[in-house]
């Protein structure tokens, strides 16, 4: 696979599937909210920590994807 083909494939992935980045960010926000509620109950605190970690990761992936789309859109 050539560099141009790889670049085109990544561009298509990031631009044509922008809804994926939005969905990941939204799911990350939901997990943050759920994790916050879990912290109210002693028995759910550990699950709240994991919800925060996964939520943060999903928001990061979603934000990076949106940033790449904006960069590519402005670069074209």
C-alpha positions as CSV (number, residue, x, y, z in Angstrom):
1,X,0.0,0.0,0.0
2,X,1.5,3.3,-1.0
3,X,1.6,6.4,1.1
4,X,-0.9,8.2,-1.1
5,X,-3.4,5.3,-0.8
6,X,-3.0,5.3,3.0
7,X,-3.4,9.0,3.2
8,X,-6.6,8.8,1.1
9,X,-7.9,6.0,3.2
10,X,-7.4,7.9,6.4
11,X,-8.9,11.0,4.9
12,X,-12.0,9.1,4.0
13,X,-12.2,7.5,7.4
14,X,-11.9,10.8,9.3
15,X,-14.1,12.9,7.0
16,X,-16.8,10.5,5.8
17,X,-17.4,9.0,9.2
18,X,-17.3,12.1,11.3
19,X,-20.4,10.9,13.1
20,X,-18.2,8.3,14.8
21,X,-16.1,11.0,16.5
22,X,-19.2,12.8,17.7
23,X,-20.6,9.5,19.0
24,X,-17.4,8.6,20.9
25,X,-17.3,12.0,22.5
26,X,-21.0,11.8,23.5
27,X,-20.6,8.4,24.9
28,X,-17.5,9.6,26.9
29,X,-19.6,12.5,28.3
30,X,-22.3,10.0,29.3
31,X,-19.8,7.8,31.1
32,X,-18.4,10.8,32.9
33,X,-21.9,11.7,34.1
34,X,-22.7,8.1,35.1
35,X,-19.3,7.9,36.9
36,X,-20.2,11.0,38.9
37,X,-23.5,9.5,40.0
38,X,-21.6,6.3,41.0
39,X,-19.4,8.3,43.3
40,X,-22.4,9.0,45.4
41,X,-22.6,5.4,46.5
42,X,-19.7,3.7,48.3
43,X,-20.4,0.3,46.6
44,X,-20.1,1.9,43.1
45,X,-17.0,4.1,43.5
46,X,-14.7,1.6,41.8
47,X,-17.1,1.3,38.9
48,X,-17.2,5.1,38.8
49,X,-13.4,5.3,38.5
50,X,-13.5,2.9,35.5
51,X,-16.4,5.0,33.9
52,X,-14.2,8.1,34.3
53,X,-11.2,6.4,32.7
54,X,-13.1,5.0,29.7
55,X,-15.1,8.2,29.3
56,X,-11.9,10.3,29.2
57,X,-10.4,8.0,26.6
58,X,-13.5,8.1,24.4
59,X,-13.6,11.9,24.6
60,X,-10.0,12.1,23.7
61,X,-10.4,9.8,20.6
62,X,-13.5,11.8,19.6
63,X,-11.7,15.1,20.0
64,X,-8.7,14.0,18.0
65,X,-10.9,12.7,15.2
66,X,-12.7,16.0,15.0
67,X,-9.4,17.9,15.1
68,X,-8.1,15.9,12.2
69,X,-11.3,16.5,10.2
70,X,-11.1,20.3,10.8
71,X,-7.4,20.3,9.9
72,X,-8.0,18.3,6.7
73,X,-11.0,20.5,5.8
74,X,-9.0,23.7,6.2
75,X,-6.0,22.2,4.5
76,X,-7.9,21.1,1.3
